[in-house]
Amino acid sequence: VRFAERPPARVEKKDPEGIYQLGGKHCHGGLGLQKDLQKAVELWTEAAELGSIKALFDLGNAYFNGFGVQEDKGKAYELYKKAAMQGHVLSR
């Protein structure tokens, strides 16, 4: 079974880090996956809801630059602020 056909166990177990990492693979087209920014945003949103501050930061980048979503600087700043308040250094 190829990776693209079956998600990793960490994703199936709703592990925020695993979901965040899978979002990155969709963003950059890694592990044989086709580049899909909308799917990356969906996965980062799920990871952020499960507590990933790295996902909050990458969502901020997506909204700031309009990658996979409509550009929304206000939403980007909200996401950066939320990540910073939770300890994400680059969000400050």
QUIRA-V521756 format. One record per residue. RES is the residue in one small letter. PHI is phi in radians with two decimals (none if undefined). D_LAST is the distance of its C-alpha to the last C-alpha in Angstrom with 1 decimal. Layout:
# QUIRA-V521756
res=RES phi=PHI d_last=D_LAST
res=RES phi=PHI d_last=D_LAST
This chain:
# QUIRA-V521756
res=v phi=none d_last=41.6
res=r phi=-1.34 d_last=38.9
res=f phi=-0.95 d_last=35.2
res=a phi=-1.14 d_last=34.9
res=e phi=-1.58 d_last=37.7
res=r phi=-2.47 d_last=36.4
res=p phi=-1.19 d_last=32.8
res=p phi=-1.08 d_last=32.0
res=a phi=-0.98 d_last=32.8
res=r phi=-1.08 d_last=29.1
res=v phi=-1.27 d_last=28.6
res=e phi=-1.08 d_last=31.8
res=k phi=-1.53 d_last=30.8
res=k phi=1.07 d_last=27.6
res=d phi=-1.37 d_last=25.5
res=p phi=-1.04 d_last=21.8
res=e phi=-1.17 d_last=21.2
res=g phi=-1.11 d_last=24.4
res=i phi=-1.17 d_last=23.7
res=y phi=-1.04 d_last=20.3
res=q phi=-1.10 d_last=22.1
res=l phi=-1.11 d_last=24.9
res=g phi=-1.03 d_last=22.6
res=g phi=-1.11 d_last=21.5
res=k phi=-1.15 d_last=25.2
res=h phi=-1.20 d_last=25.9
res=c phi=-1.10 d_last=23.2
res=h phi=-1.81 d_last=24.6
res=g phi=1.34 d_last=28.2
res=g phi=-1.51 d_last=28.4
res=l phi=1.01 d_last=31.2
res=g phi=1.39 d_last=33.6
res=l phi=-1.44 d_last=31.7
res=q phi=-1.33 d_last=31.8
res=k phi=-1.07 d_last=28.5
res=d phi=-2.56 d_last=27.7
res=l phi=-1.16 d_last=24.3
res=q phi=-1.14 d_last=25.4
res=k phi=-1.14 d_last=26.3
res=a phi=-1.04 d_last=22.9
res=v phi=-1.10 d_last=21.2
res=e phi=-1.03 d_last=23.8
res=l phi=-1.19 d_last=23.1
res=w phi=-1.13 d_last=19.3
res=t phi=-1.10 d_last=20.0
res=e phi=-1.10 d_last=22.4
res=a phi=-1.09 d_last=20.2
res=a phi=-1.11 d_last=17.4
res=e phi=-1.11 d_last=20.2
res=l phi=-1.57 d_last=21.3
res=g phi=1.96 d_last=18.0
res=s phi=-1.41 d_last=16.3
res=i phi=-1.34 d_last=12.5
res=k phi=-1.15 d_last=12.9
res=a phi=-1.16 d_last=15.0
res=l phi=-1.01 d_last=12.6
res=f phi=-1.11 d_last=10.2
res=d phi=-1.17 d_last=13.5
res=l phi=-1.10 d_last=14.8
res=g phi=-1.01 d_last=12.0
res=n phi=-1.07 d_last=13.1
res=a phi=-1.07 d_last=16.7
res=y phi=-1.23 d_last=16.5
res=f phi=-1.09 d_last=14.7
res=n phi=-1.73 d_last=17.5
res=g phi=1.26 d_last=20.3
res=f phi=-1.60 d_last=20.9
res=g phi=1.43 d_last=23.3
res=v phi=-2.53 d_last=22.5
res=q phi=-1.17 d_last=23.0
res=e phi=-1.00 d_last=20.2
res=d phi=-2.64 d_last=18.3
res=k phi=-1.08 d_last=15.3
res=g phi=-1.07 d_last=15.2
res=k phi=-1.13 d_last=15.2
res=a phi=-1.03 d_last=12.5
res=y phi=-1.12 d_last=10.1
res=e phi=-1.07 d_last=11.5
res=l phi=-1.17 d_last=11.0
res=y phi=-1.05 d_last=7.3
res=k phi=-1.09 d_last=7.2
res=k phi=-1.08 d_last=9.8
res=a phi=-1.13 d_last=8.4
res=a phi=-1.08 d_last=5.4
res=m phi=-1.14 d_last=8.4
res=q phi=-1.68 d_last=10.5
res=g phi=1.85 d_last=8.9
res=h phi=-1.35 d_last=7.4
res=v phi=-1.11 d_last=5.8
res=l phi=-1.19 d_last=5.5
res=s phi=-1.38 d_last=3.8
res=r phi=-1.32 d_last=0.0
